[in-house]
Amino acid sequence: MRHSESAPAWVPAKSPVPAPVSVTMADGSTVKLDQETLAQAVLLQKMKCSFGSDACIKAMMMLMKQAGGGNQVSSLLTLYCSVT
């Protein structure tokens, strides 16, 4: 195969990476979020609707403690919970 030929059909084509989305926060600041982060936010929103905010925060706290985040993560999630 010469370099100018296209790749074989079994080689997956590279899909273009979507551009980040700009989101305006409640305080007026703007952040850019990639598609993966947006998908995670959608999943969190669905979990909160299904199980309630407290149950989601407790579940995330347990997961983060198991991952080695310890008390620092628990403090951040507690702060998040008090704001939302």
N, CA, C and O of each residue as an XYZ file, in Angstrom:
336
protein
N       0.850     -1.178      0.000
C       0.000      0.000      0.000
C       0.890      1.233      0.000
O       1.806      1.338      0.815
N       0.633      2.144     -0.885
C       1.375      3.399     -0.925
C       0.794      4.358      0.111
O      -0.347      4.204      0.549
N       1.595      5.346      0.494
C       1.150      6.301      1.510
C      -0.022      7.150      1.054
O      -0.773      7.659      1.887
N      -0.192      7.312     -0.231
C      -1.282      8.148     -0.721
C      -2.621      7.421     -0.727
O      -3.666      8.054     -0.881
N      -2.604      6.108     -0.562
C      -3.855      5.343     -0.562
C      -4.565      5.516      0.777
O      -3.935      5.818      1.791
N      -5.861      5.324      0.768
C      -6.610      5.440      2.022
C      -6.392      4.193      2.869
O      -5.954      3.155      2.374
N      -6.705      4.317      4.145
C      -6.538      3.208      5.084
C      -7.549      2.111      4.769
O      -8.614      2.386      4.216
N      -7.215      0.859      5.124
C      -8.169     -0.243      4.909
C      -9.478      0.009      5.658
O      -9.516      0.777      6.619
N     -10.534     -0.640      5.212
C     -11.862     -0.435      5.798
C     -11.925     -0.822      7.270
O     -12.746     -0.279      8.009
N     -11.075     -1.751      7.713
C     -11.136     -2.200      9.109
C     -10.508     -1.208     10.069
O     -10.668     -1.348     11.282
N      -9.798     -0.209      9.563
C      -9.204      0.816     10.427
C     -10.266      1.873     10.685
O     -10.760      2.492      9.743
N     -10.629      2.091     11.961
C     -11.677      3.078     12.245
C     -11.215      4.490     11.876
O     -10.073      4.874     12.130
N     -12.109      5.231     11.287
C     -11.798      6.615     10.938
C     -11.801      7.464     12.199
O     -12.595      7.242     13.113
N     -10.918      8.422     12.234
C     -10.899      9.332     13.381
C     -12.091     10.261     13.273
O     -12.306     10.915     12.252
N     -12.858     10.303     14.346
C     -14.004     11.199     14.335
C     -13.537     12.568     14.829
O     -12.680     12.652     15.708
N     -14.090     13.618     14.278
C     -13.676     14.952     14.714
C     -14.099     15.194     16.161
O     -15.167     14.758     16.592
N     -13.262     15.879     16.885
C     -13.565     16.199     18.275
C     -14.468     17.427     18.284
O     -14.099     18.467     17.739
N     -15.657     17.320     18.900
C     -16.561     18.471     18.946
C     -15.931     19.617     19.738
O     -15.188     19.398     20.694
N     -16.235     20.810     19.328
C     -15.721     21.993     20.019
C     -16.374     22.102     21.391
O     -17.530     21.713     21.562
N     -15.636     22.632     22.375
C     -16.234     22.839     23.699
C     -17.424     23.791     23.615
O     -17.503     24.632     22.720
N     -18.333     23.644     24.550
C     -19.528     24.484     24.617
C     -19.328     25.499     25.733
O     -18.915     25.133     26.834
N     -19.614     26.761     25.467
C     -19.520     27.799     26.499
C     -20.823     27.836     27.291
O     -21.913     27.871     26.721
N     -20.689     27.827     28.618
C     -21.848     27.841     29.507
C     -21.702     29.023     30.458
O     -20.640     29.217     31.049
N     -22.760     29.810     30.608
C     -22.748     30.929     31.539
C     -23.238     30.448     32.897
O     -24.334     29.901     33.020
N     -22.415     30.659     33.909
C     -22.728     30.227     35.264
C     -23.660     31.237     35.940
O     -23.888     32.325     35.413
N     -24.190     30.876     37.096
C     -25.114     31.741     37.824
C     -24.472     33.070     38.210
O     -25.153     34.092     38.292
N     -23.152     33.054     38.448
C     -22.467     34.293     38.841
C     -22.074     35.156     37.644
O     -21.445     36.199     37.817
N     -22.439     34.731     36.430
C     -22.135     35.497     35.230
C     -20.855     35.094     34.528
O     -20.607     35.526     33.402
N     -20.035     34.271     35.172
C     -18.796     33.819     34.538
C     -19.117     32.768     33.481
O     -20.163     32.120     33.526
N     -18.207     32.614     32.538
C     -18.390     31.655     31.459
C     -17.332     30.579     31.545
O     -16.152     30.879     31.732
N     -17.741     29.323     31.411
C     -16.806     28.202     31.392
C     -17.026     27.419     30.107
O     -18.130     27.396     29.562
N     -15.962     26.776     29.627
C     -16.068     25.931     28.446
C     -16.071     24.479     28.881
O     -15.200     24.047     29.637
N     -17.044     23.731     28.406
C     -17.202     22.329     28.769
C     -17.108     21.454     27.531
O     -17.680     21.771     26.488
N     -16.374     20.341     27.653
C     -16.295     19.404     26.537
C     -17.497     18.460     26.574
O     -18.272     18.461     27.531
N     -17.639     17.663     25.529
C     -18.802     16.783     25.412
C     -18.876     15.755     26.532
O     -19.969     15.429     26.994
N     -17.734     15.238     26.976
C     -17.726     14.251     28.060
C     -18.243     14.865     29.357
O     -19.021     14.239     30.076
N     -17.813     16.085     29.655
C     -18.266     16.762     30.866
C     -19.766     17.033     30.802
O     -20.470     16.876     31.800
N     -20.253     17.439     29.635
C     -21.685     17.667     29.481
C     -22.476     16.379     29.671
O     -23.541     16.391     30.288
N     -21.967     15.273     29.147
C     -22.639     13.981     29.320
C     -22.672     13.591     30.791
O     -23.669     13.042     31.259
N     -21.601     13.865     31.525
C     -21.568     13.564     32.951
C     -22.578     14.420     33.705
O     -23.224     13.944     34.638
N     -22.716     15.674     33.305
C     -23.692     16.556     33.945
C     -25.115     16.064     33.709
O     -25.951     16.111     34.611
N     -25.386     15.593     32.501
C     -26.715     15.055     32.184
C     -26.993     13.818     33.030
O     -28.094     13.652     33.554
N     -25.988     12.948     33.160
C     -26.153     11.750     33.975
C     -26.418     12.117     35.435
O     -27.294     11.534     36.074
N     -25.666     13.076     35.958
C     -25.874     13.516     37.342
C     -27.275     14.081     37.527
O     -27.930     13.799     38.531
N     -27.738     14.876     36.569
C     -29.082     15.441     36.653
C     -30.143     14.342     36.670
O     -31.102     14.412     37.439
N     -29.970     13.332     35.826
C     -30.922     12.216     35.801
C     -30.902     11.453     37.120
O     -31.950     11.044     37.621
N     -29.708     11.262     37.681
C     -29.594     10.565     38.967
C     -30.272     11.367     40.074
O     -30.969     10.804     40.919
N     -30.063     12.688     40.065
C     -30.679     13.536     41.088
C     -32.198     13.483     40.990
O     -32.891     13.461     42.007
N     -32.719     13.463     39.752
C     -34.172     13.392     39.572
C     -34.724     12.046     40.041
O     -35.813     11.983     40.611
N     -33.976     10.977     39.803
C     -34.441      9.638     40.156
C     -34.298      9.325     41.642
O     -35.204      8.761     42.255
N     -33.152      9.695     42.216
C     -32.836      9.260     43.578
C     -32.826     10.379     44.602
O     -32.810     10.109     45.802
N     -32.834     11.626     44.160
C     -32.762     12.752     45.067
C     -31.324     13.218     45.255
O     -30.382     12.439     45.112
N     -31.174     14.465     45.568
C     -29.855     15.085     45.692
C     -29.032     14.464     46.817
O     -27.849     14.178     46.636
N     -29.647     14.257     47.964
C     -28.912     13.707     49.118
C     -28.348     12.322     48.824
O     -27.200     12.036     49.164
N     -29.143     11.460     48.196
C     -28.677     10.109     47.888
C     -27.513     10.148     46.900
O     -26.566      9.372     47.032
N     -27.573     11.038     45.920
C     -26.484     11.147     44.941
C     -25.202     11.635     45.586
O     -24.124     11.111     45.307
N     -25.313     12.629     46.441
C     -24.128     13.159     47.119
C     -23.515     12.086     48.009
O     -22.295     11.925     48.023
N     -24.339     11.350     48.753
C     -23.810     10.290     49.617
C     -23.119      9.199     48.803
O     -22.069      8.692     49.197
N     -23.712      8.842     47.668
C     -23.109      7.824     46.805
C     -21.769      8.309     46.252
O     -20.801      7.549     46.222
N     -21.707      9.564     45.817
C     -20.447     10.105     45.301
C     -19.397     10.176     46.408
O     -18.222      9.904     46.165
N     -19.811     10.536     47.612
C     -18.870     10.605     48.734
C     -18.273      9.226     49.010
O     -17.068      9.107     49.231
N     -19.104      8.190     48.999
C     -18.600      6.831     49.235
C     -17.627      6.414     48.142
O     -16.581      5.835     48.432
N     -17.962      6.703     46.888
C     -17.085      6.352     45.776
C     -15.748      7.083     45.863
O     -14.697      6.487     45.628
N     -15.784      8.352     46.195
C     -14.558      9.129     46.269
C     -13.680      8.684     47.434
O     -12.455      8.679     47.318
N     -14.287      8.316     48.540
C     -13.507      7.803     49.673
C     -12.820      6.501     49.298
O     -11.662      6.282     49.652
N     -13.533      5.632     48.579
C     -12.936      4.371     48.140
C     -11.812      4.601     47.147
O     -10.866      3.816     47.089
N     -11.904      5.674     46.360
C     -10.882      5.983     45.363
C      -9.677      6.677     45.982
O      -8.693      6.943     45.292
N      -9.744      6.970     47.265
C      -8.606      7.583     47.945
C      -8.723      9.083     48.118
O      -7.754      9.734     48.508
N      -9.886      9.642     47.837
C     -10.074     11.082     47.978
C     -10.155     11.531     49.425
O      -9.771     12.652     49.757
N     -10.648     10.667     50.272
C     -10.686     10.950     51.702
C     -11.538     12.128     52.096
O     -12.533     12.440     51.442
N     -11.141     12.779     53.167
C     -11.934     13.854     53.761
C     -12.001     15.106     52.894
O     -12.996     15.829     52.938
N     -10.967     15.371     52.113
C     -10.983     16.561     51.260
C     -12.154     16.504     50.282
O     -12.851     17.499     50.087
N     -12.369     15.351     49.672
C     -13.478     15.201     48.730
C     -14.802     15.293     49.466
O     -15.743     15.907     48.963
N     -14.894     14.698     50.641
C     -16.128     14.760     51.425
C     -16.477     16.206     51.753
O     -17.644     16.594     51.702
N     -15.470     16.998     52.088
C     -15.708     18.407     52.400
C     -16.207     19.160     51.177
O     -17.126     19.974     51.274
N     -15.601     18.887     50.024
C     -16.037     19.558     48.800
C     -17.463     19.170     48.427
O     -18.252     20.024     48.022
N     -17.797     17.892     48.560
C     -19.156     17.454     48.226
C     -20.173     17.996     49.215
O     -21.296     18.317     48.827
N     -19.807     18.104     50.474
C     -20.708     18.693     51.474
C     -20.961     20.152     51.137
O     -22.092     20.629     51.231
N     -19.899     20.867     50.740
C     -20.060     22.262     50.332
C     -20.963     22.348     49.110
O     -21.847     23.203     49.054
N     -20.751     21.470     48.126
C     -21.581     21.449     46.922
C     -23.055     21.206     47.297
O     -23.960     21.863     46.782
N     -23.260     20.267     48.186
C     -24.621     19.898     48.586
C     -25.326     21.083     49.246
O     -26.527     21.276     49.057
N     -24.590     21.865     50.009
C     -25.211     22.996     50.697
C     -25.535     24.143     49.743
O     -26.392     24.976     50.039
N     -24.850     24.188     48.596
C     -25.067     25.252     47.623
C     -26.217     24.907     46.688
O     -26.978     25.791     46.295
N     -26.357     23.622     46.322
C     -27.389     23.240     45.343
C     -28.719     22.986     45.984
O     -29.684     22.657     45.295
